[in-house]
């Protein structure tokens, strides 16, 4: 019986993860096809999750897992959903050690424009342990926050970001104890002086991006996420 119970939770978790795989890899010519597919698959995922008997959701840890998975499934769409935020908020209250729930909650809150609260969620997620996915998200969020302060468009051009990435990669290969930080190297290359909070935010962004890559320098996803940010912004 216990094995069957674990199996249904494992299936629900996999279905939720598969949804995000679709979101990140399925790019049909008609964007509406992707939206329709995500909606269809998320409905199926919710049905599977709701098939878990109520008695198996009574314990706080199980209830937290249920709220987390439901919120994660609901949040797979591009638009902000308050229902998703509510479920994810319940999950982290029931079990604050759920790092991925904090990550999902941060992403959800980001969608509604509350960048400071989103950053707090990512930092809380990192407090559970280093994670390259969370670090990538935090780095991108900090760049967005810098942009909002009217500093980003000049300081963080796509070309300069590519220079930073090359320097980061070179620094990893050549020396892990470089005397000159990536941020300082960028400043020396571009001749730009720092400016109060904006510069600090950018420096944090670069540092978190570097940490994400150094956790696994061979992980193409971390490089891809950061390069996507260069192109996007």
Secondary structure, 3 states (H helix, E strand, C coil): CHHHHHHHHHHHHHHHHHHHHHHHHCCCCCHHHHHHHHHHHHHHHHHHHHCCCHHHHCCHHHHHHHHHHHHHHHCCCCCCCHHHHHHHHHHHHHCCCCHHHHHHHHHHHHHCCCHHHHHHHHHHHHCCCCCHHHHHHHHHHHHHHHHHCCCHHHHCCHHHHHHHHHHHHHHHHHCCCCCCCHHHHHHHHHCCCCCHHHHHHHHHHHHHHHHHHHHCCCCHHHHHHHHHHHHHC
